[in-house]
């Protein structure tokens, strides 16, 4: 039994193709042509004038985290550790304590998120059974001078407002 062998012609065997510098110069000619065209006619360039003009952020965009509260101001988080368990980056640290307001059995005493470790995947939001954690703050630029300020705690998570109304969030989440 003979095998069917297909012979394929090898490309790059002509002297013009073997002299690769000619191909490099062709590519550079194309690049410089685009550069000069954009330099002379800037009307077709798409430029964002950040930070003067802020980008439009859709409702489902995942930004910095926040914790939601009940209408009476108490934290919705029941310290079930679902967000901490589902986090692939292990950037959420929760310490639970007893709750005395009668809503649930426990609440977070410490709730820290390390923003430098976070990959902004949104698994914590999906895992939360009581919709306590959200990533709808509209904060897309997180900058500072030291590493310690990127670990945000319970107080900062609670005081961060949402960027969208509840109706927009529910409609965008469907």
Backbone as JSON Lines, residues from 0, in Angstrom:
{"i":0,"aa":"X","n":[0.84,-1.18,0.0],"ca":[0.0,0.0,0.0],"c":[0.88,1.23,0.0]}
{"i":1,"aa":"X","n":[0.74,1.99,-1.01],"ca":[1.51,3.21,-1.12],"c":[0.75,4.4,-0.55]}
{"i":2,"aa":"X","n":[1.45,5.24,0.13],"ca":[0.83,6.43,0.71],"c":[0.79,7.52,-0.35]}
{"i":3,"aa":"X","n":[-0.28,8.28,-0.32],"ca":[-0.39,9.41,-1.23],"c":[0.4,10.58,-0.65]}
{"i":4,"aa":"X","n":[1.46,10.91,-1.28],"ca":[2.32,12.0,-0.82],"c":[2.11,13.18,-1.73]}
{"i":5,"aa":"X","n":[1.82,14.32,-1.09],"ca":[1.6,15.54,-1.86],"c":[2.81,16.44,-1.66]}
{"i":6,"aa":"X","n":[3.44,16.8,-2.73],"ca":[4.62,17.66,-2.66],"c":[4.15,19.11,-2.79]}
{"i":7,"aa":"X","n":[4.57,19.93,-1.82],"ca":[4.19,21.33,-1.8],"c":[5.42,22.16,-2.14]}
{"i":8,"aa":"X","n":[5.24,23.09,-3.06],"ca":[6.35,23.94,-3.47],"c":[6.68,24.92,-2.35]}
{"i":9,"aa":"X","n":[7.92,25.02,-2.06],"ca":[8.37,25.9,-0.98],"c":[8.43,27.34,-1.48]}
{"i":10,"aa":"X","n":[7.84,28.25,-0.68],"ca":[7.84,29.67,-1.05],"c":[9.14,30.31,-0.59]}
{"i":11,"aa":"X","n":[9.49,31.38,-1.22],"ca":[10.68,32.13,-0.83],"c":[11.94,31.64,-1.51]}
{"i":12,"aa":"X","n":[11.79,31.01,-2.63],"ca":[12.96,30.46,-3.3],"c":[13.5,31.35,-4.4]}
{"i":13,"aa":"X","n":[12.74,32.35,-4.79],"ca":[13.24,33.24,-5.83],"c":[14.26,34.2,-5.23]}
{"i":14,"aa":"X","n":[15.17,34.71,-6.01],"ca":[16.19,35.63,-5.47],"c":[15.57,36.9,-4.86]}
{"i":15,"aa":"X","n":[14.48,37.37,-5.45],"ca":[13.83,38.56,-4.91],"c":[13.27,38.29,-3.51]}
{"i":16,"aa":"X","n":[12.68,37.11,-3.31],"ca":[12.14,36.76,-2.01],"c":[13.23,36.41,-1.01]}
{"i":17,"aa":"X","n":[14.33,35.88,-1.47],"ca":[15.42,35.56,-0.56],"c":[16.12,36.82,-0.06]}
{"i":18,"aa":"X","n":[16.07,37.85,-0.82],"ca":[16.67,39.12,-0.39],"c":[15.63,39.84,0.48]}
{"i":19,"aa":"X","n":[15.58,39.46,1.76],"ca":[14.51,39.9,2.67],"c":[14.53,41.39,2.97]}
{"i":20,"aa":"X","n":[15.65,42.04,2.77],"ca":[15.71,43.48,3.05],"c":[14.76,44.25,2.14]}
{"i":21,"aa":"X","n":[14.59,43.77,0.92],"ca":[13.66,44.42,0.0],"c":[12.24,44.37,0.56]}
{"i":22,"aa":"X","n":[11.86,43.23,1.16],"ca":[10.52,43.1,1.75],"c":[10.38,44.01,2.97]}
{"i":23,"aa":"X","n":[11.43,44.16,3.74],"ca":[11.4,45.07,4.88],"c":[11.19,46.5,4.41]}
{"i":24,"aa":"X","n":[11.89,46.88,3.37],"ca":[11.73,48.25,2.85],"c":[10.33,48.48,2.29]}
{"i":25,"aa":"X","n":[9.73,47.46,1.7],"ca":[8.34,47.59,1.22],"c":[7.39,47.83,2.41]}
{"i":26,"aa":"X","n":[7.59,47.08,3.47],"ca":[6.76,47.28,4.66],"c":[6.96,48.65,5.29]}
{"i":27,"aa":"X","n":[8.2,49.09,5.35],"ca":[8.48,50.42,5.91],"c":[7.9,51.53,5.02]}
{"i":28,"aa":"X","n":[7.89,51.32,3.71],"ca":[7.28,52.3,2.8],"c":[5.79,52.42,3.08]}
{"i":29,"aa":"X","n":[5.13,51.3,3.32],"ca":[3.7,51.32,3.66],"c":[3.48,52.06,4.97]}
{"i":30,"aa":"X","n":[4.3,51.77,5.97],"ca":[4.17,52.42,7.29],"c":[4.39,53.92,7.18]}
{"i":31,"aa":"X","n":[5.43,54.35,6.5],"ca":[5.7,55.78,6.37],"c":[4.62,56.47,5.53]}
{"i":32,"aa":"X","n":[4.06,55.75,4.57],"ca":[2.95,56.32,3.8],"c":[1.75,56.63,4.68]}
{"i":33,"aa":"X","n":[1.41,55.69,5.57],"ca":[0.31,55.93,6.52],"c":[0.66,57.07,7.48]}
{"i":34,"aa":"X","n":[1.9,57.1,7.93],"ca":[2.34,58.15,8.86],"c":[2.21,59.53,8.24]}
{"i":35,"aa":"X","n":[2.68,59.7,7.02],"ca":[2.62,61.0,6.36],"c":[1.18,61.38,6.06]}
{"i":36,"aa":"X","n":[0.36,60.42,5.61],"ca":[-1.05,60.71,5.34],"c":[-1.75,61.19,6.62]}
{"i":37,"aa":"X","n":[-1.5,60.53,7.76],"ca":[-2.11,60.95,9.03],"c":[-1.55,62.27,9.52]}
{"i":38,"aa":"X","n":[-0.3,62.55,9.22],"ca":[0.31,63.8,9.65],"c":[-0.26,64.99,8.88]}
{"i":39,"aa":"X","n":[-0.54,64.8,7.6],"ca":[-1.05,65.9,6.78],"c":[-2.56,66.09,6.9]}
{"i":40,"aa":"X","n":[-3.3,65.02,7.14],"ca":[-4.76,65.11,7.23],"c":[-5.21,64.46,8.54]}
{"i":41,"aa":"X","n":[-5.4,65.29,9.58],"ca":[-5.74,64.76,10.9],"c":[-7.25,64.66,11.13]}
{"i":42,"aa":"X","n":[-8.07,64.95,10.15],"ca":[-9.52,64.89,10.34],"c":[-10.02,63.46,10.54]}
{"i":43,"aa":"X","n":[-9.34,62.47,10.0],"ca":[-9.8,61.09,10.09],"c":[-9.25,60.35,11.3]}
{"i":44,"aa":"X","n":[-8.43,61.0,12.09],"ca":[-7.87,60.35,13.27],"c":[-8.91,60.32,14.39]}
{"i":45,"aa":"X","n":[-8.95,59.2,15.11],"ca":[-9.85,59.05,16.25],"c":[-9.02,59.25,17.51]}
{"i":46,"aa":"X","n":[-9.3,60.34,18.23],"ca":[-8.52,60.69,19.41],"c":[-9.46,60.89,20.58]}
{"i":47,"aa":"X","n":[-9.11,60.3,21.73],"ca":[-9.84,60.56,22.97],"c":[-9.1,61.63,23.73]}
{"i":48,"aa":"X","n":[-9.79,62.64,24.14],"ca":[-9.18,63.74,24.88],"c":[-9.34,63.5,26.37]}
{"i":49,"aa":"X","n":[-8.75,62.38,26.83],"ca":[-8.79,62.03,28.24],"c":[-7.74,62.84,28.97]}
{"i":50,"aa":"X","n":[-7.97,63.4,30.12],"ca":[-9.09,63.27,31.02],"c":[-10.14,64.36,30.89]}
{"i":51,"aa":"X","n":[-9.99,65.26,29.93],"ca":[-10.97,66.33,29.79],"c":[-12.34,65.78,29.39]}
{"i":52,"aa":"X","n":[-12.37,64.84,28.47],"ca":[-13.62,64.21,28.04],"c":[-13.61,62.78,28.54]}
{"i":53,"aa":"X","n":[-14.52,62.47,29.45],"ca":[-14.59,61.13,30.02],"c":[-15.29,60.19,29.04]}
{"i":54,"aa":"X","n":[-14.85,58.94,28.97],"ca":[-15.51,57.98,28.07],"c":[-16.89,57.6,28.59]}
{"i":55,"aa":"X","n":[-17.78,57.22,27.7],"ca":[-19.11,56.77,28.09],"c":[-19.02,55.33,28.56]}
{"i":56,"aa":"X","n":[-19.5,55.08,29.76],"ca":[-19.37,53.75,30.37],"c":[-20.72,53.05,30.32]}
{"i":57,"aa":"X","n":[-20.79,51.84,29.74],"ca":[-22.06,51.11,29.72],"c":[-22.38,50.55,31.1]}
{"i":58,"aa":"X","n":[-23.62,50.2,31.31],"ca":[-24.1,49.73,32.61],"c":[-23.4,48.45,33.03]}
{"i":59,"aa":"X","n":[-23.15,47.54,32.1],"ca":[-22.56,46.24,32.42],"c":[-21.03,46.28,32.54]}
{"i":60,"aa":"X","n":[-20.43,47.45,32.44],"ca":[-18.99,47.56,32.55],"c":[-18.55,47.29,33.99]}
{"i":61,"aa":"X","n":[-17.47,46.54,34.17],"ca":[-16.99,46.21,35.51],"c":[-15.91,47.18,35.93]}
{"i":62,"aa":"X","n":[-16.25,48.01,36.9],"ca":[-15.29,48.97,37.45],"c":[-14.91,48.58,38.86]}
{"i":63,"aa":"X","n":[-14.59,49.59,39.66],"ca":[-14.2,49.31,41.03],"c":[-15.38,48.82,41.85]}
{"i":64,"aa":"X","n":[-15.12,48.06,42.88],"ca":[-16.15,47.41,43.68],"c":[-16.82,48.39,44.65]}
{"i":65,"aa":"X","n":[-18.01,47.99,45.08],"ca":[-18.71,48.69,46.15],"c":[-19.61,47.68,46.85]}
{"i":66,"aa":"X","n":[-19.97,47.99,48.09],"ca":[-20.93,47.17,48.83],"c":[-22.24,47.94,48.94]}
{"i":67,"aa":"X","n":[-23.35,47.25,48.76],"ca":[-24.66,47.89,48.82],"c":[-25.21,47.79,50.24]}
{"i":68,"aa":"X","n":[-26.19,48.64,50.51],"ca":[-26.81,48.67,51.85],"c":[-28.32,48.53,51.73]}
{"i":69,"aa":"X","n":[-28.94,48.16,52.85],"ca":[-30.39,48.13,52.94],"c":[-30.9,49.58,52.99]}
{"i":70,"aa":"X","n":[-32.2,49.81,52.8],"ca":[-32.73,51.18,52.89],"c":[-32.46,51.86,54.24]}
{"i":71,"aa":"X","n":[-32.31,51.07,55.3],"ca":[-32.03,51.68,56.61],"c":[-30.55,51.97,56.83]}
{"i":72,"aa":"X","n":[-29.7,51.64,55.84],"ca":[-28.28,51.96,55.91],"c":[-27.4,50.82,56.38]}
{"i":73,"aa":"X","n":[-27.96,49.69,56.74],"ca":[-27.14,48.56,57.18],"c":[-26.62,47.8,55.96]}
{"i":74,"aa":"X","n":[-25.48,47.17,56.13],"ca":[-24.82,46.47,55.03],"c":[-25.62,45.22,54.64]}
{"i":75,"aa":"X","n":[-25.75,44.98,53.33],"ca":[-26.48,43.81,52.83],"c":[-25.67,42.52,52.95]}
{"i":76,"aa":"X","n":[-24.36,42.64,53.03],"ca":[-23.49,41.46,53.05],"c":[-23.79,40.61,54.28]}
{"i":77,"aa":"X","n":[-23.93,39.29,54.06],"ca":[-24.21,38.35,55.14],"c":[-22.98,37.51,55.49]}
{"i":78,"aa":"X","n":[-21.81,37.9,54.98],"ca":[-20.53,37.23,55.24],"c":[-20.63,35.73,54.97]}
{"i":79,"aa":"X","n":[-21.12,35.38,53.79],"ca":[-21.25,33.97,53.41],"c":[-19.98,33.43,52.76]}
{"i":80,"aa":"X","n":[-19.03,34.31,52.46],"ca":[-17.73,33.97,51.88],"c":[-17.83,33.44,50.45]}
{"i":81,"aa":"X","n":[-18.97,33.63,49.78],"ca":[-19.1,33.15,48.41],"c":[-18.21,33.94,47.45]}
{"i":82,"aa":"X","n":[-18.13,35.26,47.65],"ca":[-17.29,36.07,46.76],"c":[-15.82,35.73,46.98]}
{"i":83,"aa":"X","n":[-15.42,35.53,48.21],"ca":[-14.04,35.18,48.52],"c":[-13.7,33.8,47.96]}
{"i":84,"aa":"X","n":[-14.63,32.87,48.02],"ca":[-14.39,31.51,47.52],"c":[-14.29,31.49,46.0]}
{"i":85,"aa":"X","n":[-15.13,32.27,45.31],"ca":[-15.14,32.27,43.84],"c":[-14.06,33.12,43.21]}
{"i":86,"aa":"X","n":[-13.38,33.95,43.96],"ca":[-12.38,34.86,43.4],"c":[-11.16,34.08,42.91]}
{"i":87,"aa":"X","n":[-10.88,34.08,41.6],"ca":[-9.72,33.34,41.11],"c":[-8.4,34.0,41.48]}
{"i":88,"aa":"X","n":[-8.41,35.28,41.81],"ca":[-7.18,35.99,42.16],"c":[-6.91,36.0,43.66]}
{"i":89,"aa":"X","n":[-7.85,35.5,44.46],"ca":[-7.73,35.49,45.92],"c":[-7.43,36.88,46.47]}
{"i":90,"aa":"X","n":[-8.17,37.87,45.99],"ca":[-7.91,39.24,46.42],"c":[-8.94,39.73,47.44]}
{"i":91,"aa":"X","n":[-9.93,38.93,47.79],"ca":[-10.96,39.33,48.75],"c":[-10.7,38.63,50.07]}
{"i":92,"aa":"X","n":[-10.64,39.42,51.15],"ca":[-10.44,38.87,52.49],"c":[-11.59,39.33,53.37]}
{"i":93,"aa":"X","n":[-12.35,38.39,53.92],"ca":[-13.51,38.71,54.75],"c":[-13.3,38.1,56.13]}
{"i":94,"aa":"X","n":[-13.67,38.88,57.14],"ca":[-13.71,38.38,58.51],"c":[-15.13,38.61,59.01]}
{"i":95,"aa":"X","n":[-15.8,37.53,59.42],"ca":[-17.2,37.61,59.81],"c":[-17.34,37.87,61.31]}
{"i":96,"aa":"X","n":[-18.43,38.52,61.65],"ca":[-18.78,38.77,63.04],"c":[-20.28,38.58,63.24]}
{"i":97,"aa":"X","n":[-20.71,38.59,64.49],"ca":[-22.12,38.39,64.79],"c":[-22.91,39.66,64.49]}
{"i":98,"aa":"X","n":[-24.14,39.47,64.03],"ca":[-25.01,40.6,63.68],"c":[-26.11,40.7,64.73]}
{"i":99,"aa":"X","n":[-26.37,41.93,65.17],"ca":[-27.34,42.14,66.25],"c":[-28.59,42.89,65.81]}
{"i":100,"aa":"X","n":[-28.71,43.23,64.52],"ca":[-29.88,43.99,64.07],"c":[-31.05,43.1,63.65]}
{"i":101,"aa":"X","n":[-30.89,41.79,63.7],"ca":[-31.98,40.88,63.42],"c":[-32.19,40.55,61.95]}
{"i":102,"aa":"X","n":[-31.38,41.08,61.04],"ca":[-31.56,40.8,59.62],"c":[-31.03,39.42,59.25]}
{"i":103,"aa":"X","n":[-29.83,39.09,59.68],"ca":[-29.23,37.77,59.45],"c":[-28.41,37.39,60.67]}
{"i":104,"aa":"X","n":[-27.72,36.27,60.57],"ca":[-26.91,35.81,61.69],"c":[-25.57,36.51,61.8]}
{"i":105,"aa":"X","n":[-24.94,36.8,60.64],"ca":[-23.61,37.41,60.7],"c":[-23.45,38.5,59.66]}
{"i":106,"aa":"X","n":[-22.39,39.29,59.83],"ca":[-22.07,40.39,58.93],"c":[-20.55,40.51,58.88]}
{"i":107,"aa":"X","n":[-20.02,41.19,57.87],"ca":[-18.57,41.31,57.8],"c":[-18.05,42.34,58.81]}
{"i":108,"aa":"X","n":[-17.03,41.96,59.54],"ca":[-16.33,42.9,60.41],"c":[-15.19,43.54,59.62]}
{"i":109,"aa":"X","n":[-14.55,42.72,58.78],"ca":[-13.52,43.2,57.85],"c":[-13.9,42.7,56.46]}
{"i":110,"aa":"X","n":[-13.76,43.57,55.48],"ca":[-14.01,43.2,54.08],"c":[-12.98,43.98,53.27]}
{"i":111,"aa":"X","n":[-11.9,43.34,52.88],"ca":[-10.82,44.0,52.14],"c":[-10.73,43.43,50.74]}
{"i":112,"aa":"X","n":[-10.5,44.31,49.77],"ca":[-10.25,43.9,48.39],"c":[-8.95,44.54,47.95]}
{"i":113,"aa":"X","n":[-8.02,43.72,47.51],"ca":[-6.74,44.22,47.0],"c":[-6.91,44.48,45.5]}
{"i":114,"aa":"X","n":[-6.99,45.75,45.12],"ca":[-7.24,46.1,43.72],"c":[-6.07,45.79,42.81]}
{"i":115,"aa":"X","n":[-4.87,45.68,43.36],"ca":[-3.72,45.31,42.52],"c":[-3.74,43.83,42.16]}
{"i":116,"aa":"X","n":[-4.36,43.01,42.98],"ca":[-4.47,41.59,42.7],"c":[-5.71,41.27,41.87]}
{"i":117,"aa":"X","n":[-6.74,42.1,41.96],"ca":[-8.02,41.85,41.3],"c":[-7.86,41.84,39.78]}
{"i":118,"aa":"X","n":[-8.52,40.9,39.12],"ca":[-8.49,40.83,37.66],"c":[-9.81,41.32,37.06]}
{"i":119,"aa":"X","n":[-10.7,41.86,37.9],"ca":[-11.97,42.45,37.47],"c":[-12.8,41.5,36.6]}
{"i":120,"aa":"X","n":[-12.88,40.25,37.04],"ca":[-13.62,39.24,36.29],"c":[-15.12,39.29,36.58]}
{"i":121,"aa":"X","n":[-15.52,39.79,37.75],"ca":[-16.92,39.87,38.1],"c":[-17.49,38.62,38.73]}
{"i":122,"aa":"X","n":[-16.67,37.62,39.01],"ca":[-17.16,36.39,39.64],"c":[-17.72,36.65,41.03]}
{"i":123,"aa":"X","n":[-17.17,37.62,41.73],"ca":[-17.67,37.94,43.08],"c":[-19.1,38.47,43.0]}
{"i":124,"aa":"X","n":[-19.39,39.27,41.98],"ca":[-20.74,39.83,41.82],"c":[-21.72,38.72,41.47]}
{"i":125,"aa":"X","n":[-21.31,37.81,40.6],"ca":[-22.19,36.7,40.2],"c":[-22.45,35.74,41.34]}
{"i":126,"aa":"X","n":[-21.47,35.57,42.22],"ca":[-21.6,34.58,43.3],"c":[-22.42,35.09,44.48]}
{"i":127,"aa":"X","n":[-22.56,36.39,44.63],"ca":[-23.23,36.95,45.81],"c":[-24.72,36.62,45.79]}
{"i":128,"aa":"X","n":[-25.22,35.92,46.82],"ca":[-26.64,35.54,46.82],"c":[-27.58,36.67,47.21]}
{"i":129,"aa":"X","n":[-27.07,37.76,47.8],"ca":[-27.94,38.84,48.26],"c":[-27.67,40.16,47.54]}
{"i":130,"aa":"X","n":[-26.92,40.13,46.44],"ca":[-26.6,41.32,45.65],"c":[-25.94,42.39,46.52]}
{"i":131,"aa":"X","n":[-24.98,41.97,47.34],"ca":[-24.32,42.9,48.25],"c":[-23.11,43.57,47.61]}
{"i":132,"aa":"X","n":[-22.42,42.89,46.71],"ca":[-21.24,43.46,46.07],"c":[-21.55,43.73,44.61]}
{"i":133,"aa":"X","n":[-21.11,44.89,44.15],"ca":[-21.32,45.28,42.75],"c":[-20.05,45.94,42.23]}
{"i":134,"aa":"X","n":[-19.96,45.99,40.91],"ca":[-18.83,46.64,40.26],"c":[-19.34,47.74,39.32]}
{"i":135,"aa":"X","n":[-20.32,48.5,39.77],"ca":[-20.98,49.5,38.93],"c":[-20.68,50.93,39.38]}
{"i":136,"aa":"X","n":[-19.49,51.17,39.88],"ca":[-19.17,52.5,40.41],"c":[-18.86,53.52,39.32]}
{"i":137,"aa":"X","n":[-18.48,53.07,38.14],"ca":[-18.06,53.99,37.09],"c":[-16.64,54.47,37.29]}
{"i":138,"aa":"X","n":[-15.94,53.96,38.3],"ca":[-14.55,54.34,38.54],"c":[-13.67,53.43,37.69]}
{"i":139,"aa":"X","n":[-13.04,53.97,36.68],"ca":[-12.24,53.19,35.76],"c":[-10.77,53.52,35.84]}
{"i":140,"aa":"X","n":[-10.41,54.54,36.59],"ca":[-9.02,54.94,36.72],"c":[-8.66,54.9,38.2]}
{"i":141,"aa":"X","n":[-7.96,53.86,38.62],"ca":[-7.57,53.69,40.01],"c":[-6.07,53.9,40.09]}
{"i":142,"aa":"X","n":[-5.66,55.05,40.64],"ca":[-4.24,55.38,40.71],"c":[-3.87,55.88,42.09]}
{"i":143,"aa":"X","n":[-2.63,55.67,42.47],"ca":[-2.11,56.2,43.73],"c":[-0.6,56.02,43.74]}
{"i":144,"aa":"X","n":[0.04,56.49,44.8],"ca":[1.5,56.44,44.9],"c":[2.02,55.27,45.72]}
{"i":145,"aa":"X","n":[1.2,54.63,46.53],"ca":[1.69,53.54,47.36],"c":[0.74,52.34,47.29]}
{"i":146,"aa":"X","n":[1.29,51.16,47.54],"ca":[0.54,49.91,47.42],"c":[-0.56,49.78,48.47]}
{"i":147,"aa":"X","n":[-0.34,50.31,49.65],"ca":[-1.3,50.14,50.74],"c":[-2.65,50.78,50.43]}
{"i":148,"aa":"X","n":[-2.66,51.83,49.63],"ca":[-3.92,52.5,49.33],"c":[-4.78,51.72,48.34]}
{"i":149,"aa":"X","n":[-4.22,50.68,47.72],"ca":[-5.0,49.87,46.79],"c":[-5.77,48.75,47.49]}
{"i":150,"aa":"X","n":[-5.56,48.58,48.76],"ca":[-6.35,47.63,49.54],"c":[-7.49,48.44,50.16]}
{"i":151,"aa":"X","n":[-8.69,48.29,49.6],"ca":[-9.82,49.08,50.09],"c":[-10.6,48.24,51.1]}
{"i":152,"aa":"X","n":[-11.02,48.89,52.16],"ca":[-11.7,48.21,53.25],"c":[-13.2,48.39,53.24]}
{"i":153,"aa":"X","n":[-13.82,47.92,54.31],"ca":[-15.27,47.92,54.44],"c":[-15.85,49.32,54.38]}
{"i":154,"aa":"X","n":[-15.25,50.26,55.09],"ca":[-15.79,51.63,55.11],"c":[-15.77,52.28,53.73]}
{"i":155,"aa":"X","n":[-14.66,52.12,53.02],"ca":[-14.57,52.72,51.69],"c":[-15.51,52.02,50.7]}
{"i":156,"aa":"X","n":[-15.67,50.71,50.83],"ca":[-16.59,49.98,49.95],"c":[-18.03,50.41,50.18]}
{"i":157,"aa":"X","n":[-18.37,50.73,51.42],"ca":[-19.74,51.15,51.73],"c":[-20.03,52.58,51.31]}
{"i":158,"aa":"X","n":[-19.03,53.45,51.37],"ca":[-19.3,54.86,51.04],"c":[-19.18,55.15,49.54]}
{"i":159,"aa":"X","n":[-18.71,54.19,48.74],"ca":[-18.61,54.4,47.29],"c":[-19.99,54.29,46.66]}
{"i":160,"aa":"X","n":[-20.46,55.34,45.99],"ca":[-21.8,55.27,45.38],"c":[-21.77,54.54,44.04]}
{"i":161,"aa":"X","n":[-22.93,54.09,43.62],"ca":[-23.07,53.49,42.3],"c":[-23.22,54.57,41.25]}
{"i":162,"aa":"X","n":[-22.76,54.29,40.05],"ca":[-22.82,55.28,38.98],"c":[-24.14,55.25,38.22]}
{"i":163,"aa":"X","n":[-24.94,54.21,38.43],"ca":[-26.17,54.05,37.68],"c":[-27.33,53.91,38.65]}
{"i":164,"aa":"X","n":[-28.52,54.24,38.17],"ca":[-29.71,54.06,39.01],"c":[-30.05,52.57,39.08]}
{"i":165,"aa":"X","n":[-30.89,52.23,40.04],"ca":[-31.26,50.82,40.23],"c":[-31.99,50.27,39.01]}
{"i":166,"aa":"X","n":[-32.81,51.11,38.36],"ca":[-33.55,50.67,37.18],"c":[-32.6,50.4,36.01]}
{"i":167,"aa":"X","n":[-31.59,51.28,35.81],"ca":[-30.62,51.09,34.75],"c":[-29.81,49.82,35.0]}
{"i":168,"aa":"X","n":[-29.46,49.58,36.25],"ca":[-28.65,48.42,36.59],"c":[-29.44,47.12,36.34]}
{"i":169,"aa":"X","n":[-30.69,47.09,36.76],"ca":[-31.51,45.89,36.55],"c":[-31.77,45.65,35.06]}
{"i":170,"aa":"X","n":[-32.01,46.74,34.31],"ca":[-32.29,46.61,32.89],"c":[-31.01,46.16,32.14]}
{"i":171,"aa":"X","n":[-29.87,46.69,32.52],"ca":[-28.61,46.31,31.88],"c":[-28.16,44.94,32.26]}
{"i":172,"aa":"X","n":[-28.58,44.45,33.41],"ca":[-28.16,43.14,33.88],"c":[-28.99,42.0,33.32]}
{"i":173,"aa":"X","n":[-30.09,42.28,32.67],"ca":[-30.96,41.21,32.18],"c":[-30.46,40.6,30.91]}
